[in-house]
């Protein structure tokens, strides 16, 4: 068991905490023997939930944290004042090297601030982006950034593209991942000031495979592997993606149950349809890693169910095995060295 991946789970974070968090942790350790989960939160409450399940005891440990950061709390103040909150206690375990990863469905701002202030940025990383995998016709694409940096600069987007390429090449095994910037048209001269300024910088990058602009309607077709944008645009894309997916699934189910004939047809297509809809379920792909930190931090949806929590925990095994943060660090250090050689 020397190769255990140790994952800290914020048991108090999210709309359905601690119930779905604990259930997700139990599901993860039941599926994998190479994971240990530290459930961080109010001990009595967490243990009460744990007592409902049968699970391998050596794979789950409860770590006490008396405070909880609420959804509406100002992130910076909460991180600084609530030192015994589940987010702060959990991230400190990663910082000290006692755990490999931290997963939370809690206050997004607090997770982002805590990631930078406690876990810390890799030297040379300007802004860590949130980067979820989103389903497409051809598999998955990386949406970067989807919520961390609303007021990004061109240099930030260029770095997002580079980190996203490292991620897709090493975690997903895609050689020369296609990088595109979200735009309102394919023409190079289109877009707002940020896109117009960033486009030529991405075009000039020799260490990424930049294919130009991508319109929102092309994203579900898998036209690019790394989709670059600032957080406002990325978050709108992600939320619309989820909303349309849920609405379509609901309408398909309703249509299939509308008549006797459709019900009979539904029985025939159910296995294939179930598999197809599953492939377009965002929760199947786990949470969004905050790339560019000294340790692994993964943010899941505030409304996460046990399934998404479990997938996010298991996702951390791949991150650890592929040493994604180490590879990003190597890439950034190589760039910094090249800059120093150019200016000297």
SVG drawing of the C-alpha trace seen along z (x, -y; Angstrom):
<svg xmlns="http://www.w3.org/2000/svg" viewBox="-50 -46 74 50">
<polyline fill="none" stroke="black" stroke-width="0.4" points="0.0,0.0 3.0,-2.3 1.5,-3.9 -1.6,-5.1 -3.0,-8.4 -4.0,-10.5 -6.9,-12.7 -8.3,-15.4 -12.1,-15.9 -13.8,-19.0 -16.7,-17.2 -18.5,-20.5 -18.4,-22.0 -21.2,-22.0 -25.0,-22.2 -25.4,-18.5 -22.7,-18.3 -21.8,-16.3 -24.1,-13.6 -23.1,-13.4 -19.5,-14.1 -19.2,-11.2 -21.2,-8.9 -18.8,-9.9 -15.8,-9.1 -17.1,-5.7 -17.9,-5.0 -14.4,-6.0 -12.6,-3.7 -15.0,-0.9 -14.0,-1.2 -10.3,-1.6 -7.9,-0.1 -5.1,-2.6 -6.9,-5.6 -7.0,-7.0 -9.5,-9.8 -9.1,-12.3 -12.6,-13.6 -12.1,-17.0 -15.0,-18.6 -17.0,-18.8 -16.0,-15.4 -19.3,-14.4 -21.4,-15.2 -19.0,-13.5 -18.8,-10.3 -22.6,-10.2 -22.8,-10.1 -19.9,-7.5 -21.7,-5.2 -24.4,-4.6 -22.0,-2.7 -19.8,0.3 -16.3,-0.5 -12.6,0.4 -11.8,-1.4 -8.1,-1.8 -9.0,-3.9 -11.0,-6.7 -9.8,-8.9 -11.7,-11.7 -9.8,-15.0 -11.5,-17.5 -12.2,-21.1 -14.6,-23.1 -15.3,-25.9 -17.1,-26.0 -16.7,-28.6 -20.2,-29.5 -21.0,-30.0 -21.6,-33.8 -18.6,-34.6 -15.9,-36.9 -13.1,-34.5 -10.0,-36.3 -11.4,-37.2 -12.7,-33.7 -9.4,-32.1 -7.5,-34.5 -9.9,-34.4 -11.2,-30.8 -8.0,-28.9 -9.9,-25.8 -12.2,-25.6 -12.4,-22.4 -10.8,-24.3 -7.9,-25.7 -7.2,-22.6 -7.5,-20.4 -5.2,-22.6 -2.6,-22.7 -2.4,-18.9 -1.5,-19.2 1.0,-22.0 2.8,-19.9 3.0,-16.9 0.7,-14.8 -1.8,-14.5 -1.5,-14.5 -4.7,-16.4 -7.5,-18.5 -11.1,-18.2 -13.9,-20.6 -17.5,-21.5 -17.5,-24.5 -17.1,-28.2 -15.3,-28.6 -13.6,-31.9 -12.3,-30.4 -10.9,-27.4 -9.2,-29.6 -7.8,-32.0 -6.7,-29.1 -5.1,-27.4 -2.9,-30.4 -2.2,-31.5 -1.8,-28.1 -0.7,-25.6 1.0,-28.3 1.6,-29.0 4.4,-27.4 7.1,-30.1 6.5,-31.8 2.7,-31.0 0.9,-34.3 -2.7,-33.1 -3.8,-29.5 -6.8,-28.6 -9.7,-26.2 -9.7,-23.6 -12.6,-21.1 -12.9,-18.4 -16.1,-18.8 -17.7,-16.0 -17.7,-16.4 -18.6,-14.2 -14.9,-13.1 -14.3,-12.5 -13.4,-15.4 -11.9,-18.9 -10.3,-21.0 -12.0,-24.3 -9.5,-26.8 -10.3,-29.0 -13.9,-28.4 -14.0,-30.4 -10.8,-31.6 -9.7,-34.7 -12.5,-36.9 -10.3,-39.9 -7.5,-38.0 -4.7,-39.6 -3.4,-38.3 -0.3,-36.9 -2.5,-34.9 -4.4,-33.3 -1.2,-32.4 0.0,-30.7 -3.4,-28.9 -2.9,-27.6 0.5,-26.2 -0.6,-24.6 -3.7,-23.2 -1.5,-21.6 0.8,-20.0 -2.3,-18.7 -4.0,-17.2 -0.8,-15.6 0.2,-14.0 -3.2,-13.2 -5.3,-12.5 -2.5,-11.2 -3.2,-13.5 -0.2,-14.2 0.0,-17.9 -3.3,-18.9 -5.2,-21.4 -5.5,-24.8 -8.2,-27.3 -9.4,-30.6 -13.1,-31.3 -14.3,-33.9 -17.4,-35.2 -16.1,-34.3 -13.4,-32.4 -11.7,-35.5 -8.5,-36.7 -9.6,-40.3 -12.8,-39.5 -13.4,-39.5 -13.1,-41.9 -9.9,-43.7 -8.6,-40.7 -9.1,-38.2 -7.6,-40.5 -4.5,-41.1 -4.1,-37.4 -4.6,-35.8 -1.3,-36.9 0.5,-35.9 -0.9,-32.4 -0.1,-32.3 3.5,-33.0 3.8,-30.3 6.1,-27.6 5.4,-25.1 1.6,-24.8 -0.5,-23.6 -2.7,-26.7 -5.5,-26.3 -7.1,-29.8 -10.6,-30.8 -13.4,-28.5 -17.1,-29.5 -19.2,-28.2 -21.3,-26.0 -18.2,-24.2 -17.2,-23.2 -19.6,-20.2 -18.3,-18.8 -14.8,-18.5 -13.1,-20.9 -10.3,-21.7 -8.7,-19.8 -7.8,-22.9 -10.4,-25.8 -8.9,-29.0 -10.9,-31.9 -11.1,-34.1 -13.2,-32.9 -16.4,-34.9 -16.8,-33.4 -15.6,-30.0 -18.1,-29.9 -21.0,-30.9 -20.0,-28.1 -19.8,-25.5 -23.1,-26.4 -24.9,-26.6 -23.4,-23.2 -24.8,-21.7 -28.2,-23.3 -28.8,-22.4 -27.6,-18.8 -30.0,-18.4 -32.9,-20.0 -32.3,-17.7 -32.1,-14.6 -35.4,-15.6 -37.2,-16.2 -35.9,-13.0 -37.2,-11.0 -40.6,-12.9 -41.0,-12.2 -40.2,-8.5 -42.9,-8.2 -45.6,-10.1 -47.3,-7.2 -47.5,-3.5 -45.6,-3.2 -42.8,-5.5 -42.6,-3.5 -42.1,-0.3 -39.4,-2.1 -37.8,-3.4 -37.3,0.2 -35.5,1.1 -33.1,-1.9 -32.6,-2.3 -29.2,-0.6 -27.6,-2.5 -29.3,-5.8 -28.2,-5.4 -24.6,-5.0 -24.8,-8.0 -26.3,-10.3 -23.7,-9.1 -20.9,-10.1 -22.3,-13.7 -22.7,-13.8 -20.3,-16.5 -20.2,-14.8 -18.7,-11.7 -15.4,-13.6 -14.8,-14.7 -14.0,-18.2 -11.9,-21.0 -8.2,-21.1 -6.7,-24.4 -3.6,-24.2 -0.2,-25.8 -0.1,-25.2 2.6,-23.5 0.0,-20.8 -3.2,-19.5 -6.5,-21.3 -9.7,-20.2 -13.0,-22.1 -16.3,-20.3 -19.7,-21.8 -21.5,-23.2 -24.4,-20.9 -22.2,-17.8 -23.7,-14.5 -21.8,-11.5 -21.0,-10.3 -19.2,-13.5 -17.4,-13.6 -16.3,-10.0 -15.1,-10.6 -13.2,-13.7 -11.4,-11.7 -10.5,-9.0 -9.4,-11.6 -6.6,-12.6 -4.9,-9.2 -4.3,-10.0 -3.0,-13.5 -0.6,-12.1 0.6,-9.3 1.1,-11.7 2.9,-14.2 1.0,-17.0 2.1,-19.8 5.7,-18.8 5.5,-18.8 3.9,-22.3 6.7,-23.4 9.3,-22.0 7.7,-23.7 7.5,-27.1 11.1,-26.9 12.3,-26.0 10.5,-29.1 11.9,-31.3 15.4,-30.1 15.0,-30.8 13.8,-34.4 16.9,-34.9 19.2,-33.7 17.5,-35.9 17.8,-39.1 21.4,-38.4"/>
</svg>
